[in-house]
Amino acid sequence: MNNQDTMPKKNLLSFQLNLKDFEKATDDEKLQQVRMSESTTFFKDGMRRLRKNKIAMASLSIIILIALIVTFVPMVYPYTYEQQLGVAQGKRIDKTYNNLAPFEYGETELERIANGEKIFPHIFGTDASGRDYAIRVIYGGRISLLVGFFAAIIVLIIGIVYGSIAGYFGGRVDLFMMRIVDIIYSLPDMLMIILFSVVLKQTLTPAIEGTTLAKMGTDMISIFIVFAILYWVGMARLVRGQILSIKQQEYVLAARSLGAKPRRIIQKHLLPNCMSVIIISTALQIPSAIFTESYLSFLGLGVSIPMPSLGSLASDALAGIYTYPYRLIIPAISIWLIVLSFNLLGDGLRDAFDPKLKK
């Protein structure tokens, strides 16, 4: 009797436990089901992980903010980077504009303010030539970003093309192309920039006179040329190594057996599987190029006067470092903030897109 009495109770208990499996799903469970049902791609999956990285997203926000400032502020700013205040017809008529402290005004501006006019303040003061320092810092940031992105594009295009060809064909082609890379690695970039600068100053100056390139100067053009000649080799090696490990996969062999041409195999099958390395390397190339341009401009091998660069502004500030230390601190902080933001963003992209780091 005891066994018969206990059996229904056990069955009833198991039935009650099974009922919990049919309870309504929570909001988190529903969201998880939606994510599992959604079709995702490598890029979407990487961006989802990147958005969870607060440091990387904060760095991206800072980069976007700086890019907006250097792009749009000069359009509405009342001063230009080359405008010398207190100068009329090439002659200095008011020396009070030289070396103004932040939010100070020259005598002429003070008279206009006394007459009821509104004068936009010099936020960072003026330099020794009476030029508004804030707009020069903004233009310096624009030059740094342009150099960084331009160098990244050069490295991306040349490195991908060169590395993919060497990795796909292999054999003697790979051996020959990699020896060229070894030779390029041995070239000193600083010496190359100086040589190009001297040569271009004699040959290219008459041809670019009066153009936008003339404002940048032959030194900056030589920096771009050196980027195109020297700085792509790291990207090429990374892409080559990835393709060497991928090209033996079954889907690549299947594409070959179906008669696909090497160009199509590289574009459709190999490069998409190298995107993690390409994205990470490109993101980390930008701060490297910005820092290179900054210290070259600091040494006097950057943009031509009067166009400013953050490095040239820091170099000019050394003359009055004890009297006007903020002139060195402001461009130095700008360089630090830009480079740090790109480095942290690059680390976040590596964590998001590197398949070896997926959790």
C-alpha positions in Angstrom: 0.0 0.0 0.0 2.8 2.4 0.8 4.4 1.8 -2.6 1.1 2.4 -4.4 0.4 5.6 -2.4 3.8 7.0 -3.2 3.8 6.3 -7.0 1.1 8.8 -7.9 2.9 11.4 -5.8 6.2 10.8 -7.8 4.4 11.1 -11.1 2.6 14.2 -10.0 5.9 15.7 -8.9 7.6 15.0 -12.2 4.6 16.4 -14.0 4.9 19.6 -12.0 8.6 19.9 -12.8 7.9 19.5 -16.5 5.4 22.3 -16.5 8.3 24.8 -15.9 9.6 24.0 -19.3 6.5 25.6 -20.8 6.7 28.9 -18.9 6.9 32.2 -20.9 10.4 33.2 -21.9 12.0 36.2 -20.3 13.0 39.3 -22.3 16.7 38.2 -22.2 15.8 34.8 -23.6 13.7 36.3 -26.3 16.6 38.6 -27.3 19.0 35.7 -27.4 16.6 33.8 -29.7 16.3 36.7 -32.0 20.1 37.1 -32.2 20.5 33.4 -32.9 17.9 33.5 -35.7 19.4 36.6 -37.3 21.8 36.0 -40.2 25.2 37.6 -39.4 28.3 38.4 -41.3 31.9 38.7 -40.3 31.7 42.5 -40.3 28.4 42.7 -38.4 29.7 40.2 -35.8 32.9 42.3 -35.4 31.0 45.6 -35.1 28.7 44.1 -32.4 31.8 43.1 -30.3 33.4 46.5 -31.0 30.3 48.4 -29.7 30.7 46.5 -26.4 34.2 47.8 -26.0 33.6 51.1 -24.2 37.2 52.3 -24.5 37.3 51.8 -28.2 33.9 53.5 -28.7 35.1 56.4 -26.6 38.2 56.7 -28.8 36.1 56.5 -31.9 33.9 59.3 -30.6 37.0 61.5 -29.9 38.4 60.8 -33.4 35.0 61.7 -35.0 34.8 64.9 -32.9 38.3 66.0 -33.9 37.6 65.2 -37.5 34.4 67.4 -37.4 36.3 70.2 -35.7 39.2 70.3 -38.2 36.8 70.0 -41.1 34.0 72.5 -40.3 35.4 75.0 -37.8 37.8 76.7 -40.4 34.7 77.4 -42.5 33.2 79.7 -39.9 36.2 80.8 -37.9 36.8 84.5 -38.4 40.6 84.2 -38.7 42.8 82.2 -41.1 46.0 80.3 -40.3 48.2 82.7 -42.3 46.5 86.0 -41.4 48.8 88.3 -39.5 46.9 90.6 -37.3 48.1 94.2 -37.1 49.7 94.0 -40.5 48.5 96.2 -43.4 50.0 96.2 -46.9 52.9 94.1 -45.7 53.9 96.4 -42.9 53.5 95.9 -39.1 51.2 98.7 -37.9 50.2 97.3 -34.5 52.7 95.2 -32.6 50.3 94.6 -29.7 48.9 91.6 -31.7 52.2 89.7 -31.2 52.3 87.1 -28.5 48.9 87.7 -27.1 47.8 85.5 -24.2 44.6 83.4 -24.5 41.5 85.6 -24.7 43.6 88.8 -24.9 43.0 91.5 -27.6 45.3 93.9 -29.5 44.9 97.7 -29.1 42.9 98.1 -32.3 40.5 95.4 -31.2 40.2 97.0 -27.8 39.2 100.3 -29.5 36.6 98.5 -31.6 35.2 96.7 -28.5 35.0 100.1 -26.8 33.0 101.4 -29.8 30.5 98.6 -29.3 31.7 96.1 -31.8 31.9 92.4 -31.1 35.3 90.8 -31.6 35.8 87.0 -31.6 38.4 86.2 -28.9 41.8 84.6 -29.6 41.1 81.4 -27.6 44.7 80.3 -27.5 46.2 83.8 -28.0 48.5 84.6 -31.0 52.0 83.6 -32.0 55.1 85.8 -32.5 53.8 86.9 -35.9 50.4 87.9 -34.7 48.6 84.9 -36.1 45.6 83.4 -34.2 47.0 80.3 -32.5 43.7 78.3 -32.2 43.1 78.2 -35.9 46.7 77.2 -36.5 46.3 74.3 -34.1 43.1 73.3 -35.9 44.8 73.3 -39.3 47.7 71.4 -37.8 45.2 68.7 -36.6 43.7 68.6 -40.1 47.2 68.1 -41.7 47.9 65.3 -39.2 44.6 63.5 -40.0 45.1 63.9 -43.7 48.6 62.5 -43.5 47.4 59.6 -41.4 44.5 58.6 -43.7 46.5 59.2 -46.9 49.3 57.0 -45.6 46.9 54.3 -44.6 45.3 54.3 -48.0 48.7 54.0 -49.7 49.8 51.2 -47.4 46.4 49.4 -47.8 46.4 49.4 -51.6 50.1 48.6 -52.3 50.4 46.1 -49.4 47.2 44.2 -50.3 48.1 43.9 -54.0 51.7 43.0 -53.4 51.2 40.6 -50.5 48.3 38.8 -52.2 50.2 38.2 -55.4 53.3 36.9 -53.5 51.2 34.7 -51.3 49.0 33.2 -54.0 51.6 32.3 -56.6 54.3 31.3 -54.2 57.4 29.6 -55.4 59.9 31.7 -57.2 57.5 34.6 -57.5 57.1 34.7 -53.7 60.9 34.4 -53.2 61.7 37.2 -55.6 59.0 39.6 -54.3 60.0 38.9 -50.6 63.6 39.7 -51.4 62.5 43.1 -52.7 60.7 43.6 -49.4 63.8 42.7 -47.5 65.8 45.3 -49.5 63.1 48.0 -48.8 63.2 47.1 -45.1 66.9 48.0 -45.0 66.4 51.5 -46.5 66.5 54.3 -43.8 63.3 56.3 -44.1 64.8 59.5 -42.7 67.6 59.6 -45.2 65.1 58.9 -48.0 62.9 61.8 -46.9 65.9 64.2 -46.9 67.1 63.0 -50.3 63.7 63.3 -51.9 63.2 66.7 -50.3 66.4 68.0 -51.8 65.7 66.5 -55.3 62.1 67.6 -55.4 62.9 71.1 -54.2 65.0 71.6 -57.3 62.9 69.8 -59.9 59.3 70.0 -58.7 59.0 73.5 -57.2 58.6 75.3 -60.6 55.9 72.8 -61.7 53.7 73.1 -58.6 54.0 76.8 -58.1 50.6 78.4 -57.4 48.9 75.1 -56.6 47.7 73.4 -53.4 50.8 71.2 -53.5 53.0 74.3 -53.3 51.3 75.3 -50.0 52.2 71.9 -48.5 55.8 72.0 -49.8 58.2 69.5 -51.3 59.1 68.2 -47.8 55.5 67.0 -47.3 55.4 65.5 -50.8 58.6 63.6 -50.1 57.0 62.2 -46.9 54.1 60.9 -49.0 56.5 59.3 -51.5 58.4 57.6 -48.7 55.2 56.3 -47.3 54.4 54.8 -50.7 57.9 53.3 -51.1 58.7 52.1 -47.6 55.7 51.8 -45.3 53.6 49.2 -47.1 56.0 46.3 -46.6 54.5 45.4 -43.2 51.0 45.1 -44.6 52.3 43.1 -47.6 54.0 40.5 -45.2 50.8 40.2 -43.1 48.6 39.6 -46.2 51.1 37.2 -47.7 51.2 35.1 -44.5 47.5 34.9 -44.3 47.0 33.9 -48.0 49.7 31.2 -47.6 47.7 29.6 -44.8 44.4 30.0 -46.5 45.0 29.1 -50.2 45.2 25.3 -49.4 41.7 25.3 -48.1 39.1 23.1 -49.9 37.0 26.0 -51.2 40.0 27.5 -52.9 40.9 24.2 -54.5 37.2 23.9 -55.6 37.4 27.3 -57.2 40.5 26.4 -59.1 39.0 23.2 -60.3 36.0 25.1 -61.7 38.4 27.3 -63.7 38.3 30.5 -61.7 41.1 32.9 -62.5 43.7 33.9 -59.9 42.3 37.5 -59.7 38.8 36.2 -58.9 40.1 33.7 -56.3 42.1 36.4 -54.6 39.2 38.9 -54.6 36.3 36.6 -53.7 37.9 33.9 -51.6 41.3 34.9 -50.1 41.1 38.6 -49.3 37.7 38.4 -47.5 39.3 35.9 -45.1 42.2 38.3 -44.5 39.9 41.2 -43.5 40.7 40.9 -39.8 44.4 41.4 -40.4 43.8 44.2 -43.0 41.5 46.2 -40.8 43.7 45.9 -37.7 46.9 46.8 -39.6 45.3 49.7 -41.4 43.9 51.1 -38.1 47.3 50.9 -36.4 49.1 52.4 -39.5 47.2 55.7 -39.1 48.7 56.8 -35.7 52.1 55.6 -36.8 52.0 57.9 -39.9 50.7 60.8 -37.8 53.5 60.4 -35.3 56.0 60.2 -38.1 54.8 63.3 -39.8 54.7 65.1 -36.4 58.3 64.5 -35.5 59.5 65.2 -39.1 57.7 68.5 -38.9 59.2 69.1 -35.5 62.6 68.6 -37.2 61.7 71.0 -40.0 61.0 68.4 -42.7 57.2 68.8 -42.8 54.8 71.3 -44.4 56.1 74.6 -45.7 55.6 77.9 -43.9 53.1 79.4 -43.2 50.9 76.2 -43.3 51.0 74.8 -39.8 51.5 71.3 -38.5 51.2 70.1 -34.9 54.9 69.1 -35.1 56.0 72.5 -36.5 53.9 74.3 -33.9 55.6 72.4 -31.1 59.0 73.2 -32.7 58.3 76.9 -33.0 57.1 77.0 -29.4 60.5 75.9 -28.0 61.8 79.4 -28.5 59.4 80.8 -25.9 58.8 77.7 -23.8 59.4 79.6 -20.5 57.4 82.6 -21.4 54.5 80.9 -23.4 54.6 77.2 -22.3 51.0 76.7 -23.4 52.1 77.0 -27.1 54.0 73.8 -26.6 51.5 72.1 -24.4 48.5 72.6 -26.7 50.0 70.9 -29.9 51.7 68.2 -27.7 48.4 67.3 -26.1 46.7 67.3 -29.5 49.2 64.9 -31.0 49.0 62.7 -27.9 45.2 62.7 -28.0 45.0 61.8 -31.7 47.6 59.1 -31.5 46.3 57.6 -28.3 42.7 57.5 -29.7 43.8 55.7 -32.8 45.9 53.2 -30.9 43.0 52.4 -28.5 40.6 52.1 -31.4 43.1 49.8 -33.2 43.3 47.6 -30.1 39.5 47.5 -30.0 39.4 46.5 -33.6 41.9 43.8 -33.0 39.8 42.4 -30.1 36.7 42.6 -32.2 37.9 41.2 -35.6 40.7 38.8 -34.7 39.1 35.3 -34.9 41.7 34.0 -32.5 40.3 36.3 -29.7 36.7 35.4 -30.2 35.0 34.2 -27.0 
